């Protein structure tokens, strides 16, 4: 692998992860408005958070990851997104939650990112 490929791949991964994080922040802010109005249960909030995370990982990897080794770059972007969003929400006030549930979240975000990148690579081919 040449240095140009690694530099480009790193930029694609960082761009996808940061874009997904920004999406997650805005979407969570919108959800917070509804939380104040309707006061849903904790399980509903957890489900909405998972849907937002999976959507962000899939969508932004689909948009920003290019062809070469797309699945691996997408999986790396999904992992980075999951870690950055966890750290960011912990800094905002949500607290750290490092347990088996977070390990599952890492796996699911990596899988969604990889699948999104694969779909994006296949769509760009045709």
Residue frames relative to the residue before (quaternion, step in Angstrom):
aa qw qx qy qz dx dy dz
X 1.0000 0.0000 0.0000 0.0000 0.00 0.00 0.00
X 0.3284 -0.7531 0.5350 0.1968 3.52 -0.92 0.85
X 0.6705 -0.5250 0.3520 0.3886 3.53 -1.28 0.39
X 0.6133 0.5609 -0.3509 0.4315 3.58 1.06 -0.69
X 0.6429 0.5119 -0.3211 0.4707 3.58 0.98 -0.82
X 0.6728 0.4977 -0.3012 0.4571 3.58 0.88 -0.91
X 0.6450 0.5117 -0.3229 0.4667 3.59 0.99 -0.78
X 0.6666 0.4975 -0.2908 0.4728 3.57 0.95 -0.91
X 0.6557 0.5125 -0.3078 0.4612 3.58 0.97 -0.89
X 0.6476 0.5082 -0.3214 0.4680 3.58 0.95 -0.85
X 0.6507 0.5130 -0.3221 0.4579 3.60 0.96 -0.82
X 0.6445 0.5164 -0.3227 0.4624 3.60 0.96 -0.82
X 0.6579 0.5117 -0.3059 0.4601 3.59 0.93 -0.90
X 0.6830 0.4794 -0.2893 0.4690 3.59 0.85 -0.96
X 0.6522 0.5192 -0.3168 0.4524 3.59 0.94 -0.86
X 0.6667 0.4883 -0.3026 0.4749 3.60 0.93 -0.85
X 0.6786 0.4941 -0.3001 0.4532 3.60 0.88 -0.90
X 0.6865 0.4725 -0.2974 0.4658 3.60 0.87 -0.84
X 0.6330 0.5194 -0.3318 0.4683 3.59 1.02 -0.72
X 0.6516 0.4999 -0.3111 0.4783 3.58 0.99 -0.80
X 0.6310 0.5290 -0.3326 0.4598 3.59 1.06 -0.71
X 0.6460 0.5005 -0.3163 0.4818 3.58 0.96 -0.84
X 0.6200 0.5315 -0.3308 0.4730 3.60 1.00 -0.81
X 0.6655 0.5136 -0.2977 0.4526 3.56 0.92 -0.95
X 0.6357 0.5295 -0.3294 0.4550 3.59 0.99 -0.77
X 0.6972 0.4625 -0.2774 0.4724 3.58 0.84 -0.96
X 0.6651 0.4984 -0.3132 0.4595 3.58 0.92 -0.84
X 0.6470 0.5073 -0.3184 0.4718 3.57 1.02 -0.75
X 0.6193 0.5305 -0.3435 0.4659 3.58 1.05 -0.67
X 0.6471 0.5025 -0.3150 0.4790 3.58 1.02 -0.76
X 0.6421 0.5116 -0.3185 0.4739 3.57 1.00 -0.81
X 0.6128 0.5666 -0.3485 0.4266 3.60 1.03 -0.73
X 0.5982 0.5522 -0.3619 0.4542 3.59 1.09 -0.61
X 0.6887 0.4619 -0.2768 0.4855 3.58 0.95 -0.87
X 0.5906 0.5625 -0.3695 0.4452 3.58 1.10 -0.60
X 0.6530 0.5076 -0.3129 0.4669 3.56 0.97 -0.82
X 0.7069 0.4755 -0.2660 0.4510 3.56 0.98 -0.83
X 0.8302 0.2682 -0.1047 0.4773 3.61 0.81 -0.96
X 0.2241 -0.8209 0.4950 0.1757 3.63 1.24 -0.33
X 0.0584 0.8215 -0.5636 0.0642 3.63 0.53 1.13
X 0.6308 -0.5435 0.3951 0.3881 3.55 -1.28 0.28
X 0.6756 -0.5018 0.3588 0.4037 3.57 -1.29 0.31
X 0.6336 0.5369 -0.3399 0.4414 3.60 1.02 -0.69
X 0.6193 0.5226 -0.3394 0.4777 3.59 1.08 -0.66
X 0.6570 0.5095 -0.3078 0.4626 3.58 0.95 -0.85
X 0.6378 0.5176 -0.3206 0.4718 3.58 1.02 -0.77
X 0.6591 0.5045 -0.3060 0.4663 3.59 0.93 -0.85
X 0.6514 0.5013 -0.3154 0.4742 3.59 0.95 -0.84
X 0.6386 0.5251 -0.3250 0.4591 3.59 0.98 -0.80
X 0.6568 0.5027 -0.3084 0.4699 3.59 0.98 -0.81
X 0.6407 0.5138 -0.3280 0.4668 3.58 0.97 -0.82
X 0.6527 0.5059 -0.3141 0.4684 3.60 0.95 -0.83
X 0.6665 0.5012 -0.3071 0.4585 3.60 0.90 -0.85
X 0.6810 0.4783 -0.2950 0.4695 3.59 0.87 -0.89
X 0.6381 0.5221 -0.3186 0.4677 3.57 1.00 -0.81
X 0.6659 0.5039 -0.3007 0.4607 3.58 0.89 -0.91
X 0.6676 0.4968 -0.3054 0.4628 3.59 0.87 -0.93
X 0.6882 0.4790 -0.2870 0.4632 3.59 0.86 -0.92
X 0.7174 0.4918 -0.2656 0.4159 3.57 0.70 -1.12
X 0.7489 0.4088 -0.2483 0.4587 3.58 0.74 -0.94
X 0.5888 0.5077 -0.3791 0.5018 3.59 1.19 -0.29
X 0.6011 0.5502 -0.3445 0.4661 3.57 1.09 -0.68
X 0.7247 0.4591 -0.2436 0.4524 3.58 0.95 -0.88
X 0.8266 0.3268 -0.1238 0.4412 3.59 0.83 -0.95
X 0.6507 0.5051 -0.3338 0.4583 3.63 1.11 -0.38
X 0.2920 -0.7675 0.5532 0.1402 3.56 -0.91 1.01
X 0.8246 -0.3832 0.1750 0.3775 3.55 -1.38 0.18
X 0.7269 0.4771 -0.2980 0.3940 3.60 0.44 -1.16
X 0.8466 -0.0717 -0.0038 0.5273 3.58 -0.73 1.14
X 0.0776 0.8649 -0.4909 0.0704 3.52 1.05 0.86
X 0.6614 0.5220 -0.3353 0.4215 3.59 0.83 -0.89
X 0.6919 0.4847 -0.2847 0.4532 3.57 0.89 -0.92
X 0.6417 0.4971 -0.3223 0.4871 3.57 1.04 -0.74
X 0.6494 0.5125 -0.3129 0.4666 3.60 1.00 -0.77
X 0.6447 0.5086 -0.3179 0.4740 3.57 1.00 -0.80
X 0.6443 0.5053 -0.3215 0.4755 3.59 1.00 -0.78
X 0.6435 0.5094 -0.3203 0.4731 3.59 1.01 -0.79
X 0.6432 0.5206 -0.3178 0.4629 3.61 1.00 -0.78
X 0.6468 0.5037 -0.3092 0.4820 3.58 1.00 -0.81
X 0.6680 0.4978 -0.3001 0.4646 3.57 0.88 -0.97
X 0.6343 0.5350 -0.3187 0.4582 3.57 0.98 -0.84
X 0.6652 0.5079 -0.3065 0.4534 3.57 0.89 -0.91
X 0.6818 0.4781 -0.2909 0.4712 3.60 0.91 -0.87
X 0.6705 0.4969 -0.3037 0.4596 3.60 0.89 -0.93
X 0.6714 0.4849 -0.3152 0.4633 3.60 0.89 -0.83
X 0.6268 0.5241 -0.3444 0.4625 3.60 1.03 -0.72
X 0.6705 0.4885 -0.2984 0.4721 3.59 0.92 -0.87
X 0.6579 0.5158 -0.3069 0.4549 3.57 0.98 -0.83
X 0.6908 0.4542 -0.2862 0.4844 3.59 0.88 -0.88
X 0.6028 0.5313 -0.3587 0.4751 3.59 1.14 -0.53
X 0.6547 0.5028 -0.3098 0.4717 3.59 1.03 -0.76
X 0.6398 0.5189 -0.3231 0.4658 3.58 1.08 -0.69
X 0.6905 -0.4869 0.2906 0.4491 3.58 1.04 -0.57
X 0.5056 0.6763 -0.4202 0.3323 3.57 1.20 0.09
X 0.4154 -0.7100 0.4722 0.3168 3.60 1.16 -0.46
X 0.5327 -0.6261 0.4700 0.3215 3.54 -1.26 0.45
X 0.0610 -0.7752 0.6285 0.0182 3.53 -1.13 0.75
X 0.1270 0.8006 -0.5705 0.1321 3.58 0.25 1.25
X 0.3128 0.7190 -0.5534 0.2810 3.53 -0.16 1.35
X 0.7595 -0.3521 0.2677 0.4771 3.56 -1.23 -0.26
X 0.5987 0.5665 -0.3517 0.4439 3.55 1.12 -0.63
X 0.6497 0.4999 -0.3154 0.4779 3.61 1.04 -0.73
X 0.6109 0.5355 -0.3501 0.4664 3.60 1.07 -0.67
X 0.6392 0.5059 -0.3167 0.4850 3.58 1.03 -0.77
X 0.6349 0.5287 -0.3211 0.4629 3.57 1.02 -0.80
X 0.6224 0.5306 -0.3348 0.4680 3.61 1.01 -0.77
X 0.6721 0.5015 -0.2925 0.4597 3.56 0.91 -0.95
X 0.6841 0.4869 -0.2902 0.4589 3.59 0.86 -0.96
X 0.6609 0.4926 -0.3140 0.4710 3.62 0.93 -0.81
X 0.6323 0.5132 -0.3315 0.4763 3.60 1.04 -0.73
X 0.6560 0.5058 -0.3045 0.4701 3.57 0.97 -0.85
X 0.6629 0.4919 -0.3069 0.4737 3.61 0.91 -0.88
X 0.6491 0.5144 -0.3152 0.4633 3.58 0.99 -0.80
X 0.6656 0.5008 -0.2999 0.4651 3.56 0.94 -0.87
X 0.6734 0.4829 -0.2972 0.4743 3.58 0.94 -0.84
X 0.6316 0.5247 -0.3298 0.4659 3.58 1.04 -0.73
X 0.6591 0.4963 -0.3065 0.4747 3.57 0.97 -0.82
X 0.6301 0.5234 -0.3337 0.4665 3.60 1.02 -0.74
X 0.6513 0.5036 -0.3135 0.4732 3.58 0.94 -0.86
X 0.6567 0.5094 -0.3112 0.4609 3.58 0.94 -0.83
X 0.6476 0.5092 -0.3167 0.4701 3.58 0.99 -0.80
X 0.6667 0.4906 -0.3023 0.4727 3.60 0.96 -0.83
X 0.6549 0.5079 -0.3182 0.4603 3.60 1.00 -0.76
X 0.6672 0.4961 -0.3054 0.4642 3.61 1.04 -0.69
X 0.5810 0.6059 -0.3625 0.4048 3.58 1.16 -0.53
X 0.7657 0.4254 -0.1923 0.4425 3.52 0.88 -1.03
